[in-house]
């Protein structure tokens, strides 16, 4: 694992080519046996009442009061196996009254009053009789409750670890946790944690131990209770979406575009004979002109920070890889240039054949007469087969490796393909905002009014266009006076 973030490197992952999967070390070792559980989402709500006690009285006094409450519960209400609110609510009327009286012997009713906005008197009469304080306004109770959720949600925070310690208390008082005498760290952590300051160096050892034990000893979650908790708190609090905005690349690329156009114009005029009969010339000049058109659309329409800028980068990369691949293969495969043209026309032909069997709306952007003309341009369509595989039987990844452009493929092509295909990673980055509200479990909300943008792609487009220009120069003589420098 990498030490910086404690996550696995790519080389740590296991590749299963036949399955088409790259598997993490954890999943490779444990598979379906590994059951994930979230402290904040699935367990914390059950113990929030203890968190309110710690918030009210501070760590030192809070530990004493919460400890006394749980100690007395363990001796007087033995049917309660864990200090979970759902378990407390599941007790009989008399047992609930006993638990609430034990709590009230240590704290004021106002401490747990915030919870009464979720658990109302109609369904939880015993709880409201003990802790509902009408003098505390709804807004104040809600504010206190939301603050508690914010404090105790981060599972590795000092405050959350304090709360997680108390989840073990009834197990400890009831003698249900048995630890070997050789487990010195566990014994020391349980014994000394309550009285040790978080500033003490020993806490760097105690805190992880407490968190690990809490995650191991707990019983299964009451999913209905947890779901209801998040639903209730979520419905009475507002979303707080936050947006990420990225600076626009304001560099003026128009002079670059003009010079690029002059270079292409020079090459076309200087190699007119090739333009009349050379498939290689058609493919190189046509592909680079297409790339320039893509760049112009990104630049002139301010698409650099938008979703459509990403597929543009992908397109430019694919053009560069394909041109380098074709050039590398031409000595062994002289017909590769015309075959590449026919491969692309074949893709048009298959759509045309389908269009002829369907009725298109007049407003459709696919125009059969135009495509018909293009399909039959090189030769009659009856002599054009359709290749449904990758061109030359290699995917773009394999081609990128062969021409030494795997870096571009790995870091940009794959990433920008997510935007072209509308995969969730791209949708999440571009179209969803983070709600900065712990009561909503920091969920995501749609960016309906497009307030969030993406990092600008124009500099990456420019770099690839320069690579294409260098490719052009390697194949056709261009005066240095016309060339563009970075």
Secondary structure per residue as TSV (DSSP state, phi and psi in degrees):
chain	resnum	aa	ss	phi	psi
A	1	X	-	360.0	149.4
A	2	X	B	-75.7	138.6
A	3	X	T	-74.1	-28.0
A	4	X	T	-62.7	-49.6
A	5	X	T	-116.3	5.3
A	6	X	T	57.1	41.4
A	7	X	B	-123.8	159.3
A	8	X	-	-74.2	141.4
A	9	X	-	-79.2	169.1
A	10	X	G	-60.3	-39.0
A	11	X	G	-68.2	-21.0
A	12	X	G	-72.8	-23.0
A	13	X	S	-75.2	153.7
A	14	X	E	-100.1	127.7
A	15	X	E	-99.1	128.1
A	16	X	E	-116.6	90.1
A	17	X	T	-57.4	-41.6
A	18	X	T	-65.8	-33.5
A	19	X	T	-86.0	-13.7
A	20	X	T	66.8	39.1
A	21	X	E	-131.2	144.3
A	22	X	E	-115.1	112.9
A	23	X	E	-108.7	136.6
A	24	X	-	-68.3	156.0
A	25	X	H	-56.9	-40.2
A	26	X	H	-62.0	-50.4
A	27	X	H	-67.0	-32.2
A	28	X	H	-68.3	-34.2
A	29	X	H	-82.3	-40.7
A	30	X	H	-108.2	-27.9
A	31	X	G	56.0	-131.3
A	32	X	G	-71.4	-10.7
A	33	X	G	-73.7	-19.2
A	34	X	-	-83.1	118.2
A	35	X	-	-110.8	119.8
A	36	X	-	-91.1	143.9
A	37	X	-	-143.1	137.2
A	38	X	-	-102.3	126.1
A	39	X	I	-61.0	-52.3
A	40	X	I	-65.8	-45.0
A	41	X	I	-83.2	-33.5
A	42	X	I	-111.8	-21.0
A	43	X	I	-122.0	-39.8
A	44	X	G	-52.9	-42.7
A	45	X	G	-56.3	-31.0
A	46	X	G	-66.1	-28.9
A	47	X	G	-109.6	9.6
A	48	X	H	-62.0	-26.7
A	49	X	H	-62.9	-36.5
A	50	X	H	-70.6	-33.8
A	51	X	H	-62.8	-37.0
A	52	X	H	-64.3	-34.8
A	53	X	H	-64.5	-46.4
A	54	X	H	-63.7	-38.7
A	55	X	H	-62.9	-41.0
A	56	X	H	-71.0	-40.4
A	57	X	H	-108.4	-3.2
A	58	X	H	83.4	168.5
A	59	X	H	-66.2	-48.6
A	60	X	H	-66.3	-53.4
A	61	X	H	-69.9	-36.2
A	62	X	H	-63.2	-39.0
A	63	X	H	-63.9	-38.8
A	64	X	H	-65.0	-46.3
A	65	X	H	-69.1	-46.5
A	66	X	H	-64.3	-39.3
A	67	X	H	-62.5	-41.4
A	68	X	H	-66.0	-40.8
A	69	X	H	-59.3	-49.8
A	70	X	H	-70.2	-34.2
A	71	X	H	-63.0	-45.2
A	72	X	H	-68.9	-36.9
A	73	X	H	-62.5	-41.0
A	74	X	H	-63.0	-27.8
A	75	X	H	-95.1	-25.9
A	76	X	H	-103.8	-25.0
A	77	X	-	-129.6	79.2
A	78	X	T	-76.2	-9.6
A	79	X	T	-76.5	-11.3
A	80	X	-	-91.5	111.8
A	81	X	-	-86.7	-26.7
A	82	X	S	-141.1	150.9
A	83	X	-	-79.4	43.5
A	84	X	-	-84.3	139.2
A	85	X	H	-63.0	-36.4
A	86	X	H	-64.7	-36.1
A	87	X	H	-69.5	-38.9
A	88	X	H	-62.6	-44.9
A	89	X	H	-66.1	-20.5
A	90	X	T	-85.8	-5.1
A	91	X	S	-73.7	165.3
A	92	X	-	-66.8	167.8
A	93	X	H	-56.5	-46.7
A	94	X	H	-67.6	-40.0
A	95	X	H	-67.0	-39.9
A	96	X	H	-61.7	-42.8
A	97	X	H	-60.8	-38.8
A	98	X	H	-65.5	-45.3
A	99	X	H	-61.4	-46.1
A	100	X	H	-67.0	-31.9
A	101	X	H	-70.2	-38.4
A	102	X	H	-60.4	-40.2
A	103	X	H	-66.8	-44.2
A	104	X	H	-69.1	-18.4
A	105	X	T	-69.2	-18.2
A	106	X	T	-111.3	-27.7
A	107	X	S	-134.0	167.8
A	108	X	-	-82.2	149.3
A	109	X	G	-56.4	-31.1
A	110	X	G	-63.0	-22.3
A	111	X	G	-63.5	-41.9
A	112	X	T	-98.6	3.0
A	113	X	G	-56.9	-34.2
A	114	X	G	-54.6	-30.9
A	115	X	G	-71.2	-15.7
A	116	X	G	-72.5	-12.5
A	117	X	G	-77.5	-17.3
A	118	X	T	-97.8	-39.1
A	119	X	S	-111.6	91.8
A	120	X	-	-81.7	163.8
A	121	X	T	-60.2	-32.2
A	122	X	T	-58.8	-42.9
A	123	X	T	-99.5	-22.0
A	124	X	-	-132.2	65.6
A	125	X	H	-62.6	-41.3
A	126	X	H	-63.2	-42.9
A	127	X	H	-65.0	-43.5
A	128	X	H	-70.1	-33.8
A	129	X	H	-62.3	-33.6
A	130	X	H	-84.9	-36.7
A	131	X	H	-124.8	-5.2
A	132	X	-	-74.4	122.6
A	133	X	-	-119.7	94.8
A	134	X	T	-56.9	-26.8
A	135	X	T	-66.7	-21.2
A	136	X	S	-87.2	115.9
A	137	X	-	-63.6	154.8
A	138	X	H	-53.6	-46.2
A	139	X	H	-60.5	-38.3
A	140	X	H	-69.6	-41.2
A	141	X	H	-64.7	-41.7
A	142	X	H	-64.2	-42.9
A	143	X	H	-59.0	-43.4
A	144	X	H	-65.0	-40.9
A	145	X	H	-68.0	-44.7
A	146	X	H	-62.3	-39.5
A	147	X	H	-62.2	-39.7
A	148	X	H	-64.3	-42.5
A	149	X	H	-62.5	-41.3
A	150	X	H	-63.1	-40.7
A	151	X	H	-69.8	-42.0
A	152	X	H	-97.7	-0.8
A	153	X	H	-72.4	-44.1
A	154	X	S	-63.4	110.3
A	155	X	T	-65.8	-19.3
A	156	X	T	-106.8	6.2
A	157	X	S	-70.1	160.4
A	158	X	H	-59.2	-43.3
A	159	X	H	-66.0	-42.7
A	160	X	H	-65.4	-37.2
A	161	X	H	-65.8	-37.0
A	162	X	H	-58.4	-46.3
A	163	X	H	-66.3	-38.0
A	164	X	H	-66.5	-29.7
A	165	X	H	-60.3	-41.2
A	166	X	H	-72.1	-18.9
A	167	X	H	-66.4	-21.3
A	168	X	T	-88.4	-11.3
A	169	X	H	-58.5	-48.6
A	170	X	H	-65.2	-32.5
A	171	X	H	-63.5	-41.4
A	172	X	H	-68.0	-50.6
A	173	X	H	-64.4	-30.4
A	174	X	T	-88.1	2.3
A	175	X	T	68.6	27.6
A	176	X	-	-93.0	-10.0
A	177	X	-	-103.7	117.7
A	178	X	-	-113.8	120.0
A	179	X	-	-121.4	134.4
A	180	X	-	-63.2	146.3
A	181	X	T	-63.2	-20.5
A	182	X	T	-79.8	-14.1
A	183	X	-	-84.5	69.9
A	184	X	H	-61.5	-40.2
A	185	X	H	-66.0	-43.2
A	186	X	H	-63.5	-44.6
A	187	X	H	-63.7	-44.0
A	188	X	H	-65.4	-40.2
A	189	X	H	-64.1	-47.0
A	190	X	H	-64.2	-37.2
A	191	X	H	-74.3	-40.5
A	192	X	H	-102.9	-13.6
A	193	X	G	-54.9	-49.5
A	194	X	G	-60.4	-32.1
A	195	X	G	-98.5	3.8
A	196	X	S	-103.5	131.7
A	197	X	-	-69.6	147.9
A	198	X	T	-65.7	-16.6
A	199	X	T	-79.6	-15.0
A	200	X	S	-70.5	136.7
A	201	X	T	-59.1	-29.5
A	202	X	T	-63.8	-25.2
A	203	X	H	-64.7	-21.1
A	204	X	H	-65.1	-22.4
A	205	X	H	-95.0	-39.3
A	206	X	H	-67.2	-45.9
A	207	X	H	-58.9	-51.1
A	208	X	H	-60.2	-33.5
A	209	X	H	-66.2	-44.5
A	210	X	H	-62.2	-44.3
A	211	X	H	-64.1	-39.6
A	212	X	H	-65.4	-40.7
A	213	X	H	-68.0	-41.1
A	214	X	H	-59.6	-41.2
A	215	X	H	-70.3	-18.0
A	216	X	H	-95.8	-33.8
A	217	X	H	-94.0	-13.0
A	218	X	-	-68.4	151.9
A	219	X	-	-82.4	174.7
A	220	X	-	-63.7	149.8
A	221	X	-	-78.0	151.0
A	222	X	-	-88.9	92.3
A	223	X	H	-63.2	-34.3
A	224	X	H	-66.4	-42.4
A	225	X	H	-65.2	-43.8
A	226	X	H	-64.7	-45.3
A	227	X	H	-60.8	-40.8
A	228	X	H	-66.9	-37.1
A	229	X	H	-59.2	-51.4
A	230	X	H	-67.9	-33.3
A	231	X	H	-66.3	-45.3
A	232	X	H	-66.2	-47.2
A	233	X	H	-70.1	-33.2
A	234	X	H	-68.0	-34.7
A	235	X	H	-76.7	-17.1
A	236	X	T	-108.3	7.4
A	237	X	S	-126.2	154.2
A	238	X	-	-92.5	150.1
A	239	X	-	-67.9	149.2
A	240	X	-	-130.7	72.1
A	241	X	E	-67.5	139.0
A	242	X	E	-117.8	146.6
A	243	X	-	-119.5	151.1
A	244	X	-	-107.7	127.0
A	245	X	-	-119.2	137.9
A	246	X	-	-116.6	143.3
A	247	X	-	-65.1	145.0
A	248	X	-	-80.6	140.3
A	249	X	-	-75.7	106.0
A	250	X	-	-92.8	8.1
A	251	X	-	-60.0	140.1
A	252	X	-	-84.8	106.3
A	253	X	-	-92.6	-0.5
A	254	X	H	-61.4	-43.7
A	255	X	H	-59.1	-39.0
A	256	X	H	-62.0	-44.9
A	257	X	H	-62.0	-43.5
A	258	X	H	-61.1	-44.2
A	259	X	H	-65.4	-38.9
A	260	X	H	-62.2	-43.4
A	261	X	H	-62.2	-39.1
A	262	X	H	-64.5	-37.9
A	263	X	H	-65.0	-45.6
A	264	X	H	-63.3	-40.4
A	265	X	H	-61.7	-41.7
A	266	X	H	-62.4	-46.3
A	267	X	H	-63.1	-43.0
A	268	X	H	-62.3	-43.9
A	269	X	H	-70.2	-34.9
A	270	X	H	-78.7	-22.9
A	271	X	T	-121.2	48.4
A	272	X	H	-62.2	-38.7
A	273	X	H	-60.3	-42.7
A	274	X	H	-64.1	-36.5
A	275	X	H	-67.8	-19.1
A	276	X	H	-83.7	-26.7
A	277	X	H	-147.6	7.4
A	278	X	-	-111.3	111.6
A	279	X	H	-62.8	-36.5
A	280	X	H	-60.2	-45.3
A	281	X	H	-61.0	-44.6
A	282	X	H	-56.5	-47.4
A	283	X	H	-67.4	-45.2
A	284	X	H	-66.1	-52.5
A	285	X	H	-66.6	-42.2
A	286	X	H	-62.8	-42.3
A	287	X	H	-66.7	-42.5
A	288	X	H	-71.2	-35.9
A	289	X	H	-63.4	-40.4
A	290	X	H	-61.4	-44.5
A	291	X	H	-60.5	-42.5
A	292	X	H	-63.9	-38.3
A	293	X	H	-63.3	-40.9
A	294	X	H	-60.6	-46.7
A	295	X	H	-62.2	-40.8
A	296	X	H	-61.5	-40.7
A	297	X	H	-65.4	-40.2
A	298	X	H	-63.2	-47.0
A	299	X	H	-71.4	-49.3
A	300	X	H	-73.8	-22.5
A	301	X	T	-107.4	13.6
A	302	X	T	54.2	47.8
A	303	X	-	-95.2	1.3
A	304	X	T	-57.4	-38.4
A	305	X	T	-95.3	7.9
A	306	X	S	-105.3	176.0
A	307	X	H	-62.4	-42.8
A	308	X	H	-67.9	-15.7
A	309	X	H	-68.2	-29.5
A	310	X	H	-69.5	-49.6
A	311	X	H	-59.3	-27.6
A	312	X	H	-63.2	-43.7
A	313	X	H	-61.5	-43.5
A	314	X	H	-59.0	-43.3
A	315	X	H	-63.1	-44.0
A	316	X	H	-64.3	-40.2
A	317	X	H	-63.8	-44.2
A	318	X	H	-64.1	-38.3
A	319	X	H	-61.8	-44.6
A	320	X	H	-62.3	-45.8
A	321	X	H	-64.0	-45.3
A	322	X	H	-62.9	-44.7
A	323	X	H	-62.6	-42.9
A	324	X	H	-66.6	-35.4
A	325	X	H	-67.3	-46.4
A	326	X	H	-60.3	-42.9
A	327	X	H	-64.1	-39.6
A	328	X	H	-68.5	-30.7
A	329	X	H	-92.6	-9.8
A	330	X	T	-65.4	-31.2
A	331	X	T	-64.3	-40.1
A	332	X	T	-87.3	-13.2
A	333	X	-	-143.0	75.8
A	334	X	T	-59.2	-27.3
A	335	X	T	-88.1	8.8
A	336	X	H	-64.0	-30.0
A	337	X	H	-68.6	-47.9
A	338	X	H	-69.5	-34.1
A	339	X	H	-64.3	-35.4
A	340	X	H	-65.5	-40.8
A	341	X	H	-62.5	-45.8
A	342	X	H	-67.3	-31.9
A	343	X	H	-60.5	-47.4
A	344	X	H	-66.3	-39.2
A	345	X	H	-66.7	-33.2
A	346	X	H	-60.6	-36.8
A	347	X	H	-64.1	-37.3
A	348	X	H	-67.1	-40.2
A	349	X	H	-62.5	-42.9
A	350	X	H	-62.7	-36.3
A	351	X	H	-68.9	-39.8
A	352	X	H	-62.2	-43.4
A	353	X	H	-60.5	-40.5
A	354	X	H	-68.7	-37.1
A	355	X	H	-65.3	-35.1
A	356	X	H	-66.1	-20.8
A	357	X	T	-98.5	2.6
A	358	X	S	-132.0	159.1
A	359	X	-	-99.3	119.6
A	360	X	-	-94.0	146.1
A	361	X	-	-70.9	150.4
A	362	X	T	-62.0	-27.8
A	363	X	T	-82.5	-4.3
A	364	X	-	-62.7	141.6
A	365	X	S	-79.4	-10.2
A	366	X	-	-86.2	120.0
A	367	X	-	-112.9	100.7
A	368	X	H	-52.6	-44.6
A	369	X	H	-59.6	-38.7
A	370	X	H	-66.6	-46.5
A	371	X	H	-65.6	-37.0
A	372	X	H	-57.2	-44.8
A	373	X	H	-62.7	-42.7
A	374	X	H	-68.7	-40.9
A	375	X	H	-62.1	-37.8
A	376	X	T	-93.5	11.6
A	377	X	S	-70.9	-46.0
A	378	X	S	-78.0	-46.7
A	379	X	S	-160.9	166.7
A	380	X	-	-58.1	136.6
A	381	X	G	-59.1	-22.9
A	382	X	G	-66.3	-14.1
A	383	X	G	-106.6	8.6
A	384	X	-	-110.1	113.4
A	385	X	-	-83.5	162.6
A	386	X	-	-109.8	122.2
A	387	X	-	-95.8	114.7
A	388	X	-	-88.7	-4.2
A	389	X	S	-93.8	-179.0
A	390	X	-	-63.4	149.2
A	391	X	G	-61.5	132.3
A	392	X	G	60.5	22.7
A	393	X	G	62.4	23.0
A	394	X	-	-130.6	135.0
A	395	X	-	-72.1	169.3
A	396	X	H	-64.3	-30.3
A	397	X	H	-64.4	-47.7
A	398	X	H	-63.1	-38.7
A	399	X	H	-64.2	-39.8
A	400	X	H	-63.0	-37.3
A	401	X	H	-66.1	-43.3
A	402	X	H	-64.2	-33.3
A	403	X	T	-101.1	9.3
A	404	X	T	74.7	30.2
A	405	X	-	-120.8	29.7
A	406	X	H	-65.4	-28.5
A	407	X	H	-58.8	-47.6
A	408	X	H	-63.0	-40.2
A	409	X	I	-65.0	-49.3
A	410	X	I	-65.0	-42.7
A	411	X	I	-92.9	-29.6
A	412	X	I	-118.0	-47.7
A	413	X	I	-60.1	-49.7
A	414	X	H	-62.1	-43.1
A	415	X	H	-63.1	-49.4
A	416	X	H	-72.9	-20.4
A	417	X	H	-63.9	-30.7
A	418	X	H	-60.3	-35.9
A	419	X	H	-73.7	-38.8
A	420	X	H	-64.6	-34.7
A	421	X	H	-95.6	-3.8
A	422	X	T	65.2	40.2
A	423	X	-	-77.9	162.1
A	424	X	H	-62.8	-36.9
A	425	X	H	-55.5	-44.5
A	426	X	H	-69.2	-41.0
A	427	X	H	-60.8	-44.0
A	428	X	H	-62.1	-44.2
A	429	X	H	-68.9	-39.6
A	430	X	H	-92.2	-33.3
A	431	X	H	-121.0	1.8
A	432	X	E	-126.2	140.3
A	433	X	E	-108.5	147.5
A	434	X	E	-80.5	129.5
A	435	X	E	-87.9	116.3
A	436	X	-	-86.8	57.1
A	437	X	-	-135.3	110.8
A	438	X	G	-60.6	-28.6
A	439	X	G	-68.1	-16.8
A	440	X	G	-103.8	13.9
A	441	X	T	58.9	29.8
A	442	X	T	50.3	46.1
A	443	X	-	-71.5	-176.4
A	444	X	E	-117.2	148.2
A	445	X	E	-129.5	150.7
A	446	X	E	-69.8	141.8
A	447	X	-	-85.9	68.7
A	448	X	T	-60.3	-37.2
A	449	X	T	-100.6	16.7
A	450	X	-	51.9	53.6
A	451	X	-	-88.7	-15.4
A	452	X	-	-104.0	139.5
A	453	X	-	-119.9	-174.0
A	454	X	-	-122.2	160.8
A	455	X	-	-57.7	139.6
A	456	X	-	-66.6	137.6
A	457	X	-	-100.7	-3.5
A	458	X	H	-61.1	-37.4
A	459	X	H	-64.8	-38.9
A	460	X	H	-66.8	-40.6
A	461	X	H	-60.4	-43.9
A	462	X	H	-58.9	-45.5
A	463	X	H	-61.8	-40.1
A	464	X	H	-70.1	-37.8
A	465	X	H	-61.9	-35.7
A	466	X	H	-67.2	-35.9
A	467	X	H	-65.3	-40.5
A	468	X	H	-66.3	-35.7
A	469	X	H	-65.0	-40.1
A	470	X	H	-64.5	-38.2
A	471	X	H	-62.4	-43.2
A	472	X	H	-60.7	-42.8
A	473	X	H	-65.5	-33.1
A	474	X	H	-68.3	-21.0
A	475	X	H	-107.9	-22.2
A	476	X	S	-140.3	135.6
A	477	X	-	-66.3	127.9
A	478	X	-	-130.6	126.7
A	479	X	-	-58.8	140.9
A	480	X	T	-59.3	-28.6
A	481	X	T	-66.0	-22.1
A	482	X	T	-92.2	-20.9
A	483	X	-	-65.3	154.1
A	484	X	-	-107.4	134.6
A	485	X	-	-100.9	152.8
A	486	X	-	-65.5	360.0
